[in-house]
Amino acid sequence: MTDLPTDVEIHEEGPREGFQIEPGPIATADKIRLIETLAQTGLRHIQVCSFVNTRLVPGWADAEAVVDGFSAKPGVEYTGLFFNGNGLDRALAFKHKLTINGSISLTASEGFTRKNLNRSHAENVEAMKKHSALQQAKGVAVTRIGVMAAFGCNYQGDISPAEVISTLRDGLAIAAETGAEITLFSLADTMGWATPARIERVINEVRSRWPDMLLSLHLHDTRGLAVANAHAGLKLGVTRYDSTVGGLGGCPFAGQPKAAGNICTEELVMLCEEMGIETGVDLDALIEAGRLAEAIVGHQLPSELIHAGSFGCVPAQGGVTRSSD
């Protein structure tokens, strides 16, 4: 166990991740309303949309309208997701409003690579070489390697730390070939296979090879362990986390249509607060944003906290109050 971090960086992905998987159409105005509400909670990083194939992800057919429509709050970084040259060009049209982050995206599972992208790992490596070079040619610095299915896969089963290391080495080889300077490894529990023990094994293995690399965790709550996994990450000193308000979202290609989405932002914030770790986020305002998200999608979201409220919002019953210790 390393020393606990004093603060963490939370990257809110609820609008992008959540609205891509909802079965019914979500009004553009409602997407904008949630983005602007989240920006008032103290969050400093919000992923607002996906610039993806609208035939495959119809929930983001209005990406341009959403980005054009929301009012950006100073001090908040807004990003959009893209996977290819077309998506990159669509994102770059809003570079006055969005932060365009370049990345190399790989998967530790051959099975999920085929299911998600309809290509082999080797084919995906070649595609990422071209994508990395293209991003840099258009003035976008490639600083991140993302590894999906880093802890397990519905199509391939357990993923060993050695497979994660091999995937990261492939990403670094791509970076070296294309002139990218990597400063971040993002490890994604895409299908909810992580446990605290798996988190510890993978992170320790990665750190044994790249001790100075910044690490980020992208956690899903598919099997109810996301908060426990975040707790394990925090004890290991991980300082950056992706999350979604209310637990919005999930992977549309994971084969689990009823699974819970990502770790809930408000539950992550409460965990950090209880551990004495600063997030800069107003928890009660965030809970209200989660309730708004639930009203927008029209069904109950996985978050327990948006239904129970924070400790500070729970009225005393029969003289019972929360102690200060």
N, C-alpha and C positions, 0 to 999 in steps of 0.2 A: 504493500500500500504506500502510495506517495502522499505528500501533503495535499489536503483539500485545496482546490482553487479558491481564491478570494472572490472571483466573479466569473460569470459565464456569458457567452455570446449565443443568443437564441435566434435562430433563423425561422421565422414563421412562414409555413408553406400551405396554410389552410386554404386560401383562395385558389391557388393553383391545383394543389393535390385534391382538394375536396370537390371542386366543381367539375373536375374531369371525369369523376366516377359516378356522379349522381344520375339516376336513370331519367329523370324528368328535366325539361329545360329550366334553367335558372335565369331569371331576367337580368339583363346587363346592369340595370339600375341597382338591383340587389347585390350583385357582385361588387359594384363600386361602393355601395353603402358599407359593406363589411370591410373592405380594404381601408376606407377612411376611418371607420370605427377602430380598427386594430391599430392604426397609426396614432391614436390618441391614448393608448395604454402604456406607452413607454417602450414598446418594441422598436428596435432600430433597423431590423431587416425583415422585409416582407416580400415573398415571392408571389407576384400578383396574377400570373397567367402562364399558359403554355402556347408557344408558337409551333404547333404541331399539325399533322395531317388531320384536317377537319372531318374526313370520312372515318378515320379510326377513332378520333376523340372529338365527337361533335359538341361536347360540352364547352369546348374552347373555340368554337367558330367565330365568336365575337371578341377575340383577344385584342384586336386593334381598337375596337370601340371601348373596351374596358380601360385600356391604358390611356387612350385619348381622353376618357371621361373623368378619371379620378383626379382630385386635387392633391398634389404631392405636399407632404409636410416637410419643412426643412429639418435636416438631421436624420431623416429616415431614408434608408437605402432600399430602393424597389428594384426587383429583378424579374426576369421572365425566363422560362425554360425553352431551350431549343436543342435539336439533335442533328440538324443537317444545314446545308448551305441556305436552303429556302427559309428555314426558321431563323437562321442567323440574320439574313437580310431583313426579315420582318421585324426582328428585335432592334436591329441597328437603325431602323426608321424612327425609333423612339429613344435614341441615345441621349437626347436632351433631358429625358425624364427617367430612364432606366439605367442602372449600372449593368453593363454587359460583361459577365464573367466567363472566361474561356475555360474549358475543361476537357479532359480525356475520360470517357465513360466506358468502363469494361465490366464484365460479369465474371464472378468466380465459378459460376456453374455453366457448363456447356449446354445443359438441358434448358436452362432459362434463357440463355442467349438465343437459342433456336426458337423458343416459344415467343419471346418478346420481340426479336428482331428478324427472325427467319433467316439467320445466318449462323455459321460456325464461329467459334472463338477466333480461329485464325483469320476468317473473313472479316470479323469485327475489328481485329487488330489493324488490318489493312485499311478498313474504313476510317478508323480513328487516326491513322497517319495522315490521311487526306484531310480529315476534319480539323485536326490540330494545325496543319499547315494553312488551311483556308482561313481559320479564325485569325491567325497571326498576320496573314496577308491583308486582312481587312482591319488590322489595327487592334485586335482583341488579344490581350495577353492570356496565355494558357498557363494557369498556376495550380490547377487542381486535378488530381486523379480520383475519380469516384469508382468504387467497387460495389456493385450490386450483389445480392445474395451472398454476402460475406460471412454469414453464420449458418447458412443452411438453405435448402431449396426444395420446393414441393415436387419438382420434376427430377431431382437428382439425389435428394436426401442430404445427409450431413456433408458439410464443406469443411475440410481440415484447414488449420492455420497455414499449412504448407501451400495449399491451393490459393489462399489469399496472397501469400508472399509471392508466389509465381505470377499471379495476376498483376500485382503492383510492379514487379520487375518488368513485365510486358509494357505497362504504362510508362515506366521510366525510360525504357528503350525507345518508345514512341517519342517521348519528350526530347531525348537526346538527339534523335534523328531529325526532328523538326525544329530544334532550337528553343523549346519551351523550358521555362524555369519553374519547377514545381515547388510549392511551399505548403501544400495541404493534401493530406489523404483523407477522403471521406469514405467511411465504411458503413454500408447500408444493410440493415436487416430487412430486406425487401418483402419477405414472406413470413416474418415473425418466428424465426427459428432460434433467435438468440435467447440465452439464459445468462445469468450473472457469471457462471463458470465459463461459458463460451466467450463472453465479452472479455473476461480476464485473460483467457488463453490467447485469443487473437491479438489483443492489444499488446500483451507482453511480447508476443512473437514479432509483431511489427516493430515495436520499440527496440527490440534487441538488435535489429538491423538498421533502423533509421531513428536513433534516439532523439534527434533534434527536430523531426518533422512534426508540424502541427496536425493533430488528428481531430476529426469530426465524426459524430455518430448520427445516423439517420435511423430511427427506431420505429418499428411498427408494433402495435399492441395485439396482434393476431391471437396470441395465446395468453394474453393478460399479464405479460411480464415486462412491459415497456418501462414502467417506473422502476422496477427492481433492476432492470438493465441500466437505466440512467444512473441509479444509485451506485452501481458497480463502476460505471464509467467515471463518475465524479470522484469516487475513492481512488481511482487510478490517475486522477489529474486531468481528465479530458475536459476541455473548456468550451467546446462548440457543439451545439445540438440543433438538429432540425426537428420541428414539431408542428402540429396543426391545432388550431383552436377548436375545442370541442371534440377533438379526435376525428375531424373530417378526413375523408380520403381513404386511401388504400390503392393497391396496384391493380389496374384493370386486367392485367395479363397473368396474375398469380394463380388463377384457378380457384379462388375462394370468394365468391361474390357476396357472402354474408359476413365476411371477416371484419373485425374492427379495423379502424384506420391507423394513423400514426399515433405516437405518444401525444397525449393532450398537452397543449402548451400550458394551460393553467395548472395542471397537475405537476408538470415539470417545474414551474415557477414555485409552487407551494413546497415541493420537495427541497428545492434550493434554499428557500427561505428558512425552512426548518433545520437545514444544515449550516445556516449562517453564511450562505453564498449569495452574493449580490447579483441581481438580474436587471435592475433598473426598470422593472415592470410593475405597474399597479395591479395587484392580483384581483381586486374586486372589479376594477374596470375591465380586466381581461375576462372575468367570469361573465360579465354582462355582454361582452362581445361574443362569447360562446353561446349564450342564450339567443342572441340575434342570429347567429349562424344556424342554430337549430330551428328557429322560426322560418328562416329563409328556405331551408331544404325541406321543411314540412314533415320531419320525422325525428324521433329521438336519436340523439348522438351518443356515442359511447361514454363521454365524460361523466364521471360521478360528481365531479366538483360543481359543474354548472347546475346540477340538481340539488346538491346538498348545501352549497355555499361555502365560503371560507370560514375558518374558525372565528374571525372577527365579525362575520355576518350572522352567526348562529345565535338567536336570542336565548338568554338564560332561561332554563326550565326548572322550576322548583328550587330556585336558589343556586343551581349549579352553574359555575363559571369556569372558564379555562384558567389554570394556574399560570403564573409567569415563568415557571421552570419547565 
